[in-house]
């Protein structure tokens, strides 16, 4: 186990033992594992030191989620769901990815799948690992992060374009999905500004 992953000796031994004892070589990956891998690929393309820190954390998360996927695969029970319903739910998720700035609502999403709200939410959670609204907010925040890195648009404009109806809601969601970092600090970090300098400047403006 690479020391850069920062597992304790006991954790590394436990993870290695679980992987070595696994006789099957194929398991259904969890939605979280797919998210972690996608984010990891994006982060390794950056060369700044703070991106390297996030890369190590994501790599550790991938290993942990891999072990969880194996454990879930061993104990998972067969769930009988109509493939057509699954396909409709996954198609709705693709719509969220393609048009995150649209005004989406849970009743509308469920109706698009020809399912009741409760059934749609349950199936969506099982297939994606997220509730519909949390998934939508995750997609919107990923878009917002990209716009903060790649454009000079105001934070208010970015929030509106990503589908958030208020700056307050955007601010809460942004911190939730970035581990407590606000959008202004994120933009400064992405521009290569050291964290201490960014915090000092933010404090002086208050």
N, C-alpha and C positions, 0 to 999 in steps of 0.2 A: 504494500500500500504506500503510495507516494507520500512523503512527509509533508509536501505542500498542501495536502488535503486537510491537514490539521486534526486528524482523528487521534483520539487517545490510543495508547497501545491496546487497551482492552477492546475498544470499539473496532480497531483495525483487525484484531484477531477474530472477533465475532463476525464481522462482515466477510472476511476471507473464508472462514469456516462455512458460512452459509452458501457462498458461491461455489466453493470446492465440492460440497456435498450435493449440490444440485445436479440431478441426473438428466433432467430435460434441458434442452438448449434453446427453447423457444417459448415465450410467454407473451400474453397480451400486455403491451406497455400501458401504464396509466396515463391519463391526459396530462398530468403534471410533468411526467417525464418528457413528453413531447415538448411542452412549454420550456422546460429547463434546457433541453438540448438546443432548441431554436435560439433561445437567448444566449446560450453559451457560444454558438457559432457567430452571433453578431458581436459579442464582446471580444473574442479572440482577434478580431480584425483591428481593434484599437491598440494603440501602443502606449497610451498614458498609464502612469502607475496606478491610478485609482481604478482603471478598467482591469488591470491585472489582478487587483484584489477581488473585484467582483467575479472575475473568471475563476479564481480558486474556489470561491464560495459556491458558485454554480456547479463546478465540477464535483465538489463534495455532495451537493444536493442531488446530482445525477446518480451518484453511487448509491446514496441512501434510497432514492426512489426506485432504482433498479432492484434492490433487495426487497423493497415493499411489493413491487410488481410480481416478483417471484413468489413471495409469500401469499399474496392475494390469488395468484394463479393456481396455487396448490389447493387452496381452500374454497375457491369460487364455486358457487352452485350455478347450474344452468338456468338462465332466465329466458322464458319463452316470450319473445316480443316479435310482433309482425315486422319483417324486414322493411316493408313499405313505410311503416311508421317511423322506423329508425332513419331511413333515407330522407324522409321529409324533415325530421328534426335536424339532421346534419346539414341539409340544404339551407335551413333557416340560419344555422350558424354561419355558413358561407356568406349569406346575405349580410349578416352583421359585420363580417370581415370586409366585405366589398363596399358597404355603405354605412360606416359607423356613425356618420354625422346625421343620418336620418332620425326622425322622431319615432323611436320604437316604443311599444308598450306591450306588456305581457299578454293582455287579451288578444291583441293583434297577432302576435307571434304564435300563440296557441291556435288561433283560428286559421292561420296559414297552414298549419300542420293537420288541420281537421281533428284536433284533439281538445279535450277539456283542459282548463288551466292547470289543474292539479296533476293530471296525467302527463301533460306536456312538460311541466317543471320536473317531475320525477324522472322521466325518460331523458330529458336534457342533462340533468345532473349525472345520471348513470353513464351517459355516452361521452360527456365532456369533462366531468369532474368539477364543474361550476354550475351555479344557478344561472338562469338566463340573464338576469340583471348584472350579476357579478361578472359573467363572461363578457357582456357588452361593455361594462366599465373597464375591464382589463384591456379589451381591444382599443377602446377610445384612449386610454392612458398611453398605450404603446404608440399610437399615432401621435399623441401630444408630445411624447418624448422625442420622437423623430423630428417633429416640426420645431421643437425647441432647439435641437441640435443643428438643424439644416436651414432654418429660416430666421429672419429678424422680426417676424410678426409679433405683435403685442400678445401678452398672455391672455388677455380678454378675447382677442380675435381667435386665438388658438382654441380656447375653451369652447367658443361658440361653434367653430368649424368642426370640432370633434363631437358635437352633439350635446354638450352640457348647457343647461338652461340658465345657470347662474355661476358666477365666479366662486361663490361659497361652496357649492356642491362640487365643482371642479377641484377646488383646493383640498377638500376632505378626501375625495377619491384619489387625487394624485399622491397625497401622503400615505394613504392606505396601501397603494401598490408600489411605492418606492421606498418603503421602510422608514417613513417619517420625513423624507426630504421634500421641501417645497419646490415649486416649479422654478422660482427665481434662482435658488441655490443650484438646482439641477442644471440650469442653463449655463451658469458660471463654471460649474465643474466640467461640463461638456466642452466648454471653450478653453479648458486647460488652466483655469484659475485655481490655485491651491485652496483647500477647504478653509484653512485658518483665515486667509485673506478675504474669502467670500463672506465668512461669518462676521469678520470685523467690519467690513463695508456695510453689511446689512444692519448691524447694530448701530453704526453711526447715523444711518438714515432714519432710525426710529425717533 
